[in-house]
Amino acid sequence: MIDLADLTGTREYDLVCPANKIGAVDLYLVSHHGIDTSGSPQLVHALHPRVAIMNNGARKGGRA
């Protein structure tokens, strides 16, 4: 399980490119409430999670 809290895309990218320093995970708690500056495609591909969960609320989280 990985929870990167409020880490943004640039720092996430540094964890997985050019080398994946984390590896695959079973559960990914989506970073920063799912806002579009976090959860980069590179990170999700590198983590290869089986399940992703996003914290969300009435005024924050999950942008499409």
C-alpha positions as CSV (number, residue, x, y, z in Angstrom):
1,M,0.0,0.0,0.0
2,I,1.2,3.5,-0.8
3,D,0.0,6.8,0.4
4,L,2.0,9.8,-0.9
5,A,-0.3,12.3,0.8
6,D,-0.1,15.7,-1.0
7,L,2.8,15.0,-3.2
8,T,2.6,16.8,-6.5
9,G,3.3,15.4,-10.0
10,T,6.9,16.6,-10.2
11,R,8.0,14.8,-7.0
12,E,6.0,11.7,-8.0
13,Y,7.8,11.7,-11.3
14,D,11.2,11.8,-9.5
15,L,10.2,8.6,-7.6
16,V,9.6,6.6,-10.8
17,C,11.7,8.1,-13.6
18,P,14.2,7.2,-14.9
19,A,14.1,4.3,-12.4
20,N,11.1,3.1,-10.4
21,K,12.3,3.4,-6.8
22,I,9.0,2.1,-5.4
23,G,8.0,-0.9,-7.4
24,A,4.5,-2.4,-7.8
25,V,1.8,-2.0,-5.1
26,D,-1.5,-3.6,-4.4
27,L,-3.2,-0.5,-3.1
28,Y,-2.7,3.1,-4.1
29,L,-4.3,5.9,-2.1
30,V,-4.5,8.6,-4.8
31,S,-2.4,11.6,-4.1
32,H,-3.7,15.0,-3.2
33,H,-7.4,14.1,-3.3
34,G,-7.1,13.3,-7.0
35,I,-6.4,16.8,-8.2
36,D,-4.9,17.1,-11.7
37,T,-1.4,18.1,-10.5
38,S,-0.9,14.7,-8.8
39,G,-1.3,11.1,-9.8
40,S,0.7,11.4,-13.0
41,P,0.3,8.7,-15.7
42,Q,4.0,7.8,-15.1
43,L,3.4,7.2,-11.4
44,V,0.3,5.1,-11.9
45,H,2.0,3.0,-14.7
46,A,5.1,2.4,-12.5
47,L,3.1,1.5,-9.4
48,H,0.8,-0.8,-11.4
49,P,-1.8,-0.9,-8.5
50,R,-4.5,-3.5,-8.3
51,V,-6.8,-1.0,-6.6
52,A,-6.8,2.8,-6.3
53,I,-8.8,4.7,-3.7
54,M,-9.4,8.5,-3.7
55,N,-10.3,10.6,-0.7
56,N,-12.9,13.1,-1.8
57,G,-15.3,15.6,-0.3
58,A,-17.9,18.2,-1.1
59,R,-15.4,20.9,-1.9
60,K,-12.2,19.0,-2.8
61,G,-11.1,16.0,-4.8
62,G,-11.5,14.2,-8.1
63,R,-11.2,16.4,-11.1
64,A,-12.0,15.0,-14.5
